[in-house]
Amino acid sequence: MRLRTPFALLGAAVLVLVGPPLLTAGSGSETGTQIPGLRFMVPNTPGGGYDITARTAAKNAEDAELTHNIEVFNLPGAGGTVGLSRLVSEHGNGKLAMSMGLGVVGAVRSNDAPKTLGDTTPIARLTEEQDVVVVAKDSPYKTIDDLIGAWKKSPGKLPVGGGSSPGGPDHLAPMLMARAAGIPPKQVNYIPFDGGGELLASILGNKVAFGVSGVGEYLDQIKAGELRLLAVTGPERVEGLDAPTLKEAGYDVDFTNWRGIVAPPGLTDKERDKLVRLLEELHGSDEWRKSLEQNGWDDAFLTGEKFGAFLDAEDKRVVSVLKELGL
């Protein structure tokens, strides 16, 4: 018995040493995507586009065994710039990333925020999607022409709600609609909400005449008949939805939104590359492909420095459009 005890202990030690790699095989360790303690910040309220994107990405990454136990938390305020400020303050934190999009680009400008996306580490652009023009199911407006006809008569009396600050996608889309319909954008009564989730109650309660938000945010409510879809803002109809594009309806608007992920400044190359690799593996997964289809999102994957250059270009575009619209 005494002779066997050392060998038993040795065997147990070998099992302990060998066990973890065997248990983690296929769980992302072989591709270097495991980031223990990873957190996704959402800079607006639950139910909005950033929130849906972050929670979908987190679940898909876990289901694909790329990493585990991603925490998703909300830090709303000022169109996303409160979250942006927090992100920038987390200098060198390779376990934090933020879901964001065109709305944050506009909010930085409209709020004259002290921190900009240029202060972050660009990781990846994930999706592109159209905005939808929706009204409550009991709204008097049955078609986009009905709505715009009434809007032209009294622009200030028909409030439009959007899930982004001035300069964001849900603000720019109705302003471009107004211009195409011959309504001076400065006469539009735009009411900003901190995300599509917050906007939804005001549309359903007829507190705004109509709302503009991302297709993925309101897909369930449209299919359930709670919202009436009047038009989509992009170049083509959305598959499975019975609504024209604004161009089809005779209004010269072609507008899409996008969403992506940024991280704090000061990351090492290894930390940045690991976040990029995680999203590259996510992008190639069956789980993510199914989510793109289910949410009506278009694939717009772009990483690293190319995404950084895109962010710079988007900032210039927002400034240009706001000047062009006299806003």
Stockholm file with secondary structure:
# STOCKHOLM 1.0

chainA/1-327         MRLRTPFALLGAAVLVLVGPPLLTAGSGSETGTQIPGLRFMVPNTPGGGYDITARTAAKNAEDAELTHNIEVFNLPGAGGTVGLSRLVSEHGNGKLAMSMGLGVVGAVRSNDAPKTLGDTTPIARLTEEQDVVVVAKDSPYKTIDDLIGAWKKSPGKLPVGGGSSPGGPDHLAPMLMARAAGIPPKQVNYIPFDGGGELLASILGNKVAFGVSGVGEYLDQIKAGELRLLAVTGPERVEGLDAPTLKEAGYDVDFTNWRGIVAPPGLTDKERDKLVRLLEELHGSDEWRKSLEQNGWDDAFLTGEKFGAFLDAEDKRVVSVLKELGL
#=GR chainA/1-327 SS CTTHHHHHHHHHHHHHHHHHHHHHTTTTTTTTCCCTTCEEEESSCTTSHHHHHHHHHHHHHHHTTSSCCCEEEECCCGGGHHHHHHHHHSTTCTTEEEEEEHHHHHHHHHTTCSSCGGGSEEEEEEEEEEEEEEEETTCSCCSHHHHHHHHHHCGGGSCEEESSCTTSHHHHHHHHHHHHHTCCGGGCCEEECSSHHHHHHHHHTTSSSEEEEEHHHHHHHHHTTSEEEEEECSSSCCTTCCCCBTTTTTCCCCCEEEEEEEECSSCCHHHHHHHHHHHHHHHTSHHHHHHHHHHTCEEEEEEHHHHHHHHHHHHHHHHHHHHHTTC
#=GC SS_cons         CTTHHHHHHHHHHHHHHHHHHHHHTTTTTTTTCCCTTCEEEESSCTTSHHHHHHHHHHHHHHHTTSSCCCEEEECCCGGGHHHHHHHHHSTTCTTEEEEEEHHHHHHHHHTTCSSCGGGSEEEEEEEEEEEEEEEETTCSCCSHHHHHHHHHHCGGGSCEEESSCTTSHHHHHHHHHHHHHTCCGGGCCEEECSSHHHHHHHHHTTSSSEEEEEHHHHHHHHHTTSEEEEEECSSSCCTTCCCCBTTTTTCCCCCEEEEEEEECSSCCHHHHHHHHHHHHHHHTSHHHHHHHHHHTCEEEEEEHHHHHHHHHHHHHHHHHHHHHTTC
//
